[in-house]
């Protein structure tokens, strides 16, 4: 029985910084041969971003890159050199799928646009992740995920009603878009297997991001209502929010939607006298007196560790969860049980936790096959073993500066 | 959707039985956009999730939930009580001719009904079953309850969202299960690829918590390598450079924009662009004018220096609207974006130029509704938005009579017995 879903599938990724490479994380984790093309002259931005091992900068010491790059191969190519470009084209003829996440136009200038690729390799699939798509007046406008958070409407929905919006620290659409992209890409790969036809997938992170705000947008379309930020409140639940617990910056989320959950909640707090107040006995009453209710709830949670609040609430059937920070997650027993972090020995980082996959396929689970690659680690392997270059051919390219060393 | 009718769809010959509630709608929606025949299976009388607002013209009604509309677009719909023996038998018959089942029930529920993977795979070894739950099918928290806020908390996104003066905050429109459902579509397609290779289905076990953790950027390695816990820092960039805070959200005349003063080649172009524009409007100062943006380096920038750069820019932004700022930023190639409201998004020229929006007919409402279009533009197998979300039991006859071959009399009995 075959065990790797994408056994034999060949991918070359010219992309960088997040959305593009994250798409290919899926393929690599499920067994495809994924080659990330970078160069020492122009390394992936994640390789020159914190955190570094021991705080010392270095392209192979960057945890941000490595965290997302398990199971991939890295080839260093200088695409400004004819030799580098020649090898890039050889990789295209070798590949089933080519990826790119630069601004529209960059690949065209290199002669690696979709129309060029299909001449090199008929039936190729090319997937291009960009901020706003390959077409349209704003296609080439530069920006990062942080800008997209705002453009796509997420920032307006974060914060407190009477205060300015708050930006998300993370580039939200960069992490969400790949799920959609992979669904389409894997479908395209199957379609190609059955028909021989390749295609171009044009993925706009803006258009994907909006899919997660569809109800908000349609509410405006139909009712003319513009939803905005409302802190942690939920119009049909109370208490509903995060409550301060014992310790420094410790919080537990609690959500009570109906009377049965309210009764369970009251039992957990040992039927504190205030909870018996009739004004809290109905959802409408709890909503009307929500500010006071939140203060009273917090007066109880502050006496306990967040973990204990969660455990007690959950044991009683009330939805609750610790507001976990990175350290909590690193030690989270649930994530450990599901082996979410893949600990592998990395050449320069040492024992390092690479990110795994958020789901488990019962027969063909994603697996940690190899740690994240050092920059250009597989250049020779890929050229000699996968592209079949002779030693002298490889050395010629080397002397010509094709590898940007 | 120009010329798409003649083109093929990726999943056009595949059928999905979608048993999910709001935790999983989006998964089936994505498969439907890829061309699958997705049948939304809800309990007789309508799914509870039809109570989720907002509602069409603010009329609370099971057939007017915009949440339901948005995420069940492109699906057919039948009613079926899978807790009744007759319902289970009908479900098993449907599984025989289906390729996917998606569900978001509590862990173990489908097994208790005799409809878990081990049972259904005996009926149809090709079936791919996708389960979307809060924490996954295994592990110490597998039976924990989790609404959106609990997911955003346990997945770590809340801890890094907000300001230091306030509690951690979630995104006001629920996201945790949407992330899980989107991921579920990807994982389901991976299982589908394997099934098309080997003929074997399998069980896909999606954890919402893990999907939220997925979006934490460098938070985990930052802890593992440097023992730094990423914290909420309000409207600033954090964690990428040494200590110095870079403002990200800026107030302008009528709202807010996103902009960062940063180094490197990207930063230099944007910084030079904004400085130039400010000079044209006589709003610059000596300090900005004398700046050499090519050597501007965040790694060496002190907070005091950064504040000095940002202060005149903040004053400048207050003299323009977000639309003016964005329009000029587009012309000048400056990295800046508006904090869009829903209206801004509906009016966005880029989305219009790409034909993003799709008007879909709702006969019974006597109107069309403008929906979000395809999530990807695929040149050979374009996504197609075919039809609005199903009414309660809208396709019962089509499916039970037309496809399963039940007689009208049988269907009437099943209806009266509360099975369909």
Interface residues (C-beta under 8 A of the other chain):
Chain A: X1 X2 X5 X6 X26 X30 X49 X50 X51 X52 X53 X54 X55 X63 X64 X66 X67 X132 X133 X134 X135 X136 X137 X138 X139 X141 X142 X143 X144 X146 X147 X148 X149 X150 X151 X152 X153 X154 X155 X156 X157 X158 X159 X160 X164 X165 X166 X167 X168 X169 X170 X171 X172 X175 X176 X178 X179 X180 X181 X182 X183 X184 X186 X187 X188 X189 X190 X191 X193 X194 X195 X197 X198 X199 X200 X201 X202 X203 X204 X206 X207 X208 X210 X211 X212 X213 X214 X215 X216 X217 X218 X219 X220 X221 X222 X223 X225 X226 X227 X228 X229 X230 X231 X232 X234 X235 X237 X240 X241 X242 X244 X249 X251 X252 X253 X255 X257 X314 X317 X318 X319 X320 X321 X322 X323 X324 X325 X326 X327 X328 X329 X330 X333 X334 X335 X337 X338 X340 X341 X349 X352 X353 X355 X357 X358 X359 X360 X361 X362 X363 X364
Chain B: X8 X10 X11 X26 X30 X31 X34 X53 X54 X56 X57 X58 X66 X67 X69 X70 X71 X117 X135 X136 X137 X138 X139 X140 X141 X142 X144 X145 X146 X147 X149 X150 X151 X152 X153 X154 X155 X156 X157 X158 X159 X160 X161 X162 X163 X166 X167 X168 X169 X170 X171 X172 X173 X175 X178 X179 X180 X182 X183 X184 X185 X186 X187 X188 X189 X190 X191 X192 X193 X194 X196 X197 X198 X200 X202 X203 X204 X205 X206 X207 X209 X210 X211 X213 X214 X215 X216 X217 X218 X219 X220 X221 X222 X223 X224 X225 X226 X228 X229 X230 X231 X232 X233 X234 X235 X236 X237 X238 X239 X240 X241 X248 X249 X251 X256 X257 X258 X260 X266 X269 X270 X329 X330 X333 X335 X336 X337 X338 X339 X340 X341 X342 X343 X344 X345 X346 X348 X349 X350 X351 X353 X354 X356 X369 X370 X371 X372 X373 X374 X375 X376 X377 X378 X379 X380 X381 X383
